[in-house]
Amino acid sequence: MLDPILAQLSVSMPNAKSLEDLTRPLLEMLGAVTGLESTYLTSIDLEKSEQHIRYARNAGEMNIPEGLTVPWSDTLCRRALEEGRMYTDDVGSCWGDSDAARQLGIQTYVSAPVRAGDGALLGTLCGASAGQQPLRPDAETVLRLFSNIVAGYIERERLMDNLKNANSQLHAYAMTDTLTGLPNRRSLFESLQTLLAKGVNHGNSVLVGVIDLDGFKAINDNYGHQCGDQFLQQIAKTLSAALGPDDVLGRIGGDEFVVAGPGPAIAGSDSQPGRIIDNGGPQAAARLLQDRIGTATIGDATNWASAGWTTAAPAPASWRSNPPTWARMPPCGWPIH
């Protein structure tokens, strides 16, 4: 009896991409081995004291509905585990106090626990019929084999989920300024690349401003670094609250922040370079950015701001020997409230 089962397993298991893909063929095979009308896999939440039917196969009049959740205290599975009884063909005599079994009309029942490697109860693999059904030879062996297979798969899925979560947390940590929670330099540069690519595709400019906090050193000197850290955190919150949906704010170190976002459309065709802002240059760009965030001091760490060009086509060869002149301006600033 086991040889055909093993042959089917060799086909179904390698193709399983999910717990459902694995379980449904197992339930069909379990039904063939036990001769029971319904076979099903449950999950158990001991904290909530609930048992949930995850997947079910119903081949007769009995219907074990998928998605059914019942109190753990009322289940046949709990009684079977507590008594160490794997099988009975007279549920009414053994566990007549179970409302769930009575409502479902179960008379023959068999189950095996699905346990994690540390023994934690994950669920059960079960079979049931409305009439008396003797348990066929090797049925218990197959049931235990299948429950172990399911347990191993669930643990692998959980391990993969844990690894994905850990990788996500590591990535977030690597891309986040730990003090303010803002994107750090690396994350900011990636966001700028995305903004620039969108600007080229849509013919729009990108506004970038550097925020340098004047007099910040005096806060650390006079009140201590803890107070300085709290000040930076509050600045980050204030600036973040003023951002638009497509704007990016990051901290690049010390008391320096960078804010960037979509700017005005670029004059000229998509294939020709054009000024980011006509008739205004960097002054207009800085003021547009100031209007965007409202209360921030916008300046430049090197005491000048630039307005440049962007193009969807490669830069002309003549630019290599005669590059375009970059406009410069003194730093401009507004107080932070």
ABEGO torsion letter per residue (X at the ends): XAAAAAAAAAAAAAABABAAAAAAAAAAAAAAAAGBABBBBBBBBAAAGBBBBABBBBABABBBBBGBBBBAAABAAAAAAAAGBABBABAAAABAABAAAAAAGBABBBBBBBBBAAGBBAEBBBBBBABBBBBBBGAAAAAAAAAAAAAAAAAAAAAAAAAAAAAAAAAAAAABBAAAGBBBAAAAAAAAAAAAAAAAAAGBBBBBBBBBBBGAAAAAAAAEAAAAAAAAAAAAAAAAAABBAABBBBBAEEABBBBBBBBBBBBEBAABBBBABBGAEAAAAAAAAAAAAGABBBBBAAGBBBBBBBBABBBBAAAAABBBBBBBBBBBBBBBX
